[in-house]
């Protein structure tokens, strides 16, 4: 009897961890580019930078690049970049992709500069458009087109001081890595769940929490997370999910691949109360 109880408890905890840390399938379509304003080499280099930004988070299952070719050919037949048809959707689903990342290099031109002493150097300006496509619906759910001079520096960058045009473009691509990381974190925040409240103060404030998320998903000491309350609502006949932020956490220690210990920076009383009342809470990575 006890063995059955222990087995059931083990399976429950295992299921909880798997569901809490399920990786998102992402397919990155080969990047396109404007003829004369960029090149296939630059487009491939930028695509590689975007792919690496997804890979290093350890949050995603990246669909093999070669398998994206068929999807790209299908997508190129469409009349609009904001929708892909059922064939592409079915192929994306079969490959295990929940989202597709479509990239278009608008410009990666290098320009010559001459200093007062006559030295010739080069600068390169990048202009990139990224789209996140929901495979289930075929709709574009996020679109960012960035021009360096527009004031939106998400993906814009200027490579300055290079000795050749190629070096200038390479430097500019290197410079956008942090901005691409921001794009990934903004559009794909990771979701975890509270495993247990480890410590409370005398007033009932949660002060230390164990979450079901660890090194497997790239979490590290010092990371800040927000706690949100999930409420299902129906508005005008449409089912909506409301996410209300109720607190903030900071990772004290990554225990292993599955768990991390966090201190509660704010919202301790509400977090404890709602957790004990079994209200649905999520832990979401901050931008």
C-alpha positions as CSV (number, residue, x, y, z in Angstrom):
1,X,0.0,0.0,0.0
2,X,2.8,2.4,1.0
3,X,4.6,1.6,-2.2
4,X,1.6,2.5,-4.2
5,X,1.3,5.8,-2.4
6,X,5.0,6.6,-2.9
7,X,4.7,5.7,-6.6
8,X,1.7,7.9,-7.1
9,X,3.4,10.8,-5.4
10,X,6.5,10.3,-7.5
11,X,4.5,10.3,-10.7
12,X,2.5,13.3,-9.6
13,X,5.7,15.3,-9.0
14,X,7.3,14.1,-12.2
15,X,4.3,15.1,-14.2
16,X,4.2,18.5,-12.5
17,X,7.9,19.2,-13.4
18,X,7.4,18.1,-17.0
19,X,4.3,20.2,-17.5
20,X,5.9,23.2,-15.8
21,X,9.0,23.1,-17.9
22,X,7.7,22.0,-21.3
23,X,9.9,23.5,-24.0
24,X,8.4,25.4,-26.9
25,X,9.0,24.1,-30.4
26,X,10.4,26.9,-32.6
27,X,11.2,26.8,-36.3
28,X,13.4,29.5,-37.7
29,X,12.7,30.1,-41.4
30,X,15.7,30.9,-43.6
31,X,16.0,34.7,-43.7
32,X,15.2,36.7,-46.8
33,X,16.8,40.0,-47.8
34,X,16.4,43.0,-50.1
35,X,18.4,42.5,-53.3
36,X,21.1,45.2,-53.6
37,X,20.8,46.3,-50.0
38,X,22.0,43.1,-48.4
39,X,23.4,39.7,-49.3
40,X,22.7,36.0,-48.7
41,X,25.9,35.8,-46.6
42,X,24.7,38.6,-44.3
43,X,21.2,37.2,-44.1
44,X,22.7,33.8,-43.1
45,X,24.9,35.4,-40.5
46,X,22.0,37.3,-39.0
47,X,19.9,34.2,-38.9
48,X,22.6,32.3,-37.1
49,X,22.8,35.1,-34.5
50,X,19.0,34.9,-34.0
51,X,19.1,31.1,-33.8
52,X,21.9,31.2,-31.2
53,X,19.8,33.7,-29.1
54,X,17.0,31.1,-28.9
55,X,19.4,28.1,-28.3
56,X,21.3,29.6,-25.4
57,X,18.2,30.2,-23.4
58,X,17.6,26.5,-23.2
59,X,13.9,27.2,-23.3
60,X,13.2,25.9,-26.8
61,X,13.3,22.9,-29.0
62,X,14.7,24.3,-32.3
63,X,13.5,22.6,-35.4
64,X,16.4,21.5,-37.6
65,X,17.3,24.2,-40.2
66,X,17.2,21.9,-43.2
67,X,13.6,21.0,-42.4
68,X,12.6,24.6,-42.7
69,X,13.4,24.8,-46.4
70,X,10.1,23.2,-47.4
71,X,8.2,25.6,-45.2
72,X,10.0,28.5,-46.7
73,X,9.1,27.4,-50.3
74,X,5.4,27.1,-49.2
75,X,5.5,30.5,-47.5
76,X,7.0,32.2,-50.5
77,X,4.0,31.2,-52.5
78,X,1.6,33.2,-50.2
79,X,0.4,36.6,-51.2
80,X,1.0,38.1,-47.7
81,X,3.6,37.8,-45.1
82,X,1.0,38.0,-42.4
83,X,-0.6,34.6,-43.1
84,X,0.5,31.2,-44.1
85,X,-1.9,28.5,-45.4
86,X,-3.0,25.1,-44.1
87,X,-0.2,23.3,-45.8
88,X,2.5,25.2,-44.0
89,X,0.5,24.9,-40.7
90,X,0.3,21.1,-41.1
91,X,4.0,20.9,-41.9
92,X,4.9,23.1,-38.9
93,X,2.8,21.0,-36.6
94,X,4.4,17.8,-37.9
95,X,7.8,19.2,-37.2
96,X,6.8,20.0,-33.6
97,X,6.9,23.8,-34.0
98,X,4.5,25.9,-32.1
99,X,5.9,29.1,-33.6
100,X,7.9,30.1,-36.7
101,X,10.4,32.9,-36.7
102,X,10.5,34.8,-40.0
103,X,13.3,37.2,-40.7
104,X,13.9,39.8,-43.4
105,X,17.1,41.9,-43.8
106,X,16.1,45.2,-45.1
107,X,19.6,46.6,-45.2
108,X,23.1,45.6,-44.2
109,X,25.0,48.2,-46.2
110,X,28.5,49.3,-45.4
111,X,29.5,52.9,-46.1
112,X,33.0,54.4,-46.4
113,X,34.1,57.0,-43.9
114,X,37.3,59.2,-44.0
115,X,38.8,60.7,-40.9
116,X,40.6,64.1,-40.8
117,X,43.9,62.5,-41.3
118,X,42.7,60.7,-44.4
119,X,42.3,57.2,-42.9
120,X,39.5,55.2,-44.6
121,X,37.2,53.2,-42.4
122,X,33.7,51.7,-42.8
123,X,30.5,51.7,-40.9
124,X,27.5,49.4,-41.4
125,X,23.9,49.9,-40.6
126,X,21.5,47.0,-40.1
127,X,17.7,47.2,-40.6
128,X,15.9,43.9,-39.8
129,X,12.3,42.8,-39.6
130,X,11.4,39.8,-37.4
131,X,8.0,38.1,-37.2
132,X,6.7,35.5,-34.8
133,X,4.1,33.3,-36.5
134,X,1.6,31.1,-34.6
135,X,1.6,27.7,-36.3
136,X,-1.8,26.8,-35.0
137,X,-3.5,29.8,-36.7
138,X,-1.0,30.9,-39.3
139,X,-1.3,34.5,-38.0
140,X,1.6,36.8,-37.2
141,X,1.4,37.5,-33.5
142,X,4.4,39.8,-33.2
143,X,6.2,41.9,-35.8
144,X,9.2,44.1,-35.2
145,X,10.7,46.2,-38.0
146,X,13.6,48.3,-36.7
147,X,15.4,51.2,-38.3
148,X,18.5,52.4,-36.3
149,X,17.5,56.0,-36.7
150,X,13.9,55.4,-35.7
151,X,14.7,55.5,-32.0
152,X,13.7,51.8,-31.6
153,X,17.0,50.1,-31.0
154,X,15.7,46.6,-30.5
155,X,17.6,45.1,-33.5
156,X,19.2,48.2,-35.0
157,X,22.9,48.6,-34.8
158,X,25.8,50.4,-36.4
159,X,29.2,48.8,-36.9
160,X,31.8,51.6,-37.0
161,X,35.6,51.8,-37.4
162,X,36.1,48.6,-39.5
163,X,38.9,48.4,-42.1
164,X,36.7,46.7,-44.7
165,X,33.0,46.7,-45.6
166,X,32.8,43.0,-44.7
167,X,34.3,43.7,-41.3
168,X,31.9,46.5,-40.7
169,X,28.9,44.3,-41.3
170,X,30.3,41.6,-39.1
171,X,30.8,44.1,-36.3
172,X,27.2,45.4,-36.7
173,X,25.9,41.9,-36.5
174,X,27.9,41.2,-33.4
175,X,26.6,44.4,-31.9
176,X,22.9,43.3,-32.2
177,X,23.3,40.1,-30.1
178,X,22.1,41.8,-26.9
179,X,19.2,43.4,-28.7
180,X,18.1,40.0,-30.1
181,X,18.2,38.5,-26.6
182,X,15.8,41.3,-25.5
183,X,13.5,40.4,-28.4
184,X,13.5,36.7,-27.4
185,X,12.8,37.5,-23.7
186,X,10.1,40.0,-24.5
187,X,8.2,37.7,-26.8
188,X,8.9,34.4,-25.2
189,X,8.8,34.8,-21.4
190,X,9.3,31.5,-19.7
191,X,6.6,30.2,-17.4
192,X,7.2,28.3,-14.2
193,X,5.2,27.3,-11.1
194,X,5.6,27.4,-7.3
195,X,6.6,24.1,-6.0
196,X,6.4,25.1,-2.3
197,X,6.6,28.1,0.0
198,X,9.6,27.3,2.1
199,X,9.6,30.2,4.6
200,X,7.1,32.8,5.9
201,X,7.4,35.5,8.5
202,X,5.2,36.1,11.5
203,X,2.7,38.2,9.5
204,X,2.1,35.4,6.9
205,X,4.3,36.9,4.2
206,X,6.0,34.4,2.0
207,X,9.8,35.2,2.2
208,X,11.4,32.2,0.4
209,X,9.8,30.1,-2.4
210,X,10.9,27.0,-4.3
211,X,10.0,27.1,-8.0
212,X,9.9,24.3,-10.5
213,X,12.5,25.8,-12.9
214,X,16.3,25.4,-12.9
215,X,19.4,25.2,-14.9
216,X,17.7,23.2,-17.7
217,X,16.0,26.4,-18.7
218,X,18.9,28.8,-18.3
219,X,17.9,30.3,-14.9
220,X,20.7,31.7,-12.8
221,X,21.3,33.3,-9.5
222,X,20.2,36.9,-9.4
223,X,17.5,36.5,-12.1
224,X,14.3,38.5,-11.4
225,X,10.9,36.9,-11.9
226,X,7.3,38.1,-11.6
227,X,4.4,36.3,-10.0
228,X,1.1,36.6,-11.8
229,X,-2.4,35.5,-10.9
230,X,-4.3,33.8,-13.8
231,X,-8.0,34.4,-14.1
232,X,-10.2,33.0,-16.9
233,X,-12.9,35.6,-17.9
234,X,-15.6,35.8,-20.5
235,X,-16.1,39.2,-22.1
236,X,-18.8,39.7,-24.8
237,X,-18.9,36.0,-25.4
238,X,-15.2,35.6,-25.8
239,X,-13.0,33.7,-23.4
240,X,-10.0,35.7,-22.2
241,X,-7.2,35.0,-19.8
242,X,-6.2,37.9,-17.5
243,X,-2.7,38.0,-16.0
244,X,-2.4,40.2,-12.9
245,X,1.1,40.8,-11.4
246,X,1.0,40.3,-7.7
247,X,4.7,40.0,-6.7
248,X,8.3,39.7,-7.6
249,X,11.0,37.1,-6.9
250,X,14.8,37.0,-7.1
251,X,16.6,33.7,-7.5
252,X,18.9,33.0,-4.6
253,X,20.2,29.6,-5.7
254,X,19.6,27.3,-8.7
255,X,19.3,23.9,-6.9
256,X,19.5,21.7,-10.0
257,X,18.0,21.4,-13.5
258,X,14.5,21.4,-12.1
259,X,14.3,23.7,-9.1
260,X,15.5,27.1,-7.8
261,X,15.1,28.8,-4.5
262,X,13.9,32.4,-4.6
263,X,13.5,35.3,-2.2
264,X,10.3,37.3,-2.3
265,X,11.0,40.9,-3.2
266,X,7.4,42.0,-3.1
267,X,3.8,40.7,-2.7
268,X,4.7,38.1,0.0
269,X,1.3,38.1,1.8
270,X,-0.7,37.9,-1.4
271,X,1.5,35.2,-2.9
272,X,1.1,33.0,0.2
273,X,-2.6,33.6,0.5
274,X,-3.4,32.7,-3.1
275,X,-1.0,29.8,-3.2
276,X,-2.7,28.3,-0.1
277,X,-6.1,28.9,-1.6
278,X,-5.0,27.0,-4.7
279,X,-5.5,30.0,-7.0
280,X,-3.6,29.6,-10.3
281,X,-0.3,31.4,-10.1
282,X,2.5,31.6,-12.7
283,X,6.1,32.6,-12.4
284,X,7.2,34.5,-15.5
285,X,10.7,35.7,-16.5
286,X,11.0,39.5,-16.6
287,X,12.3,41.3,-19.7
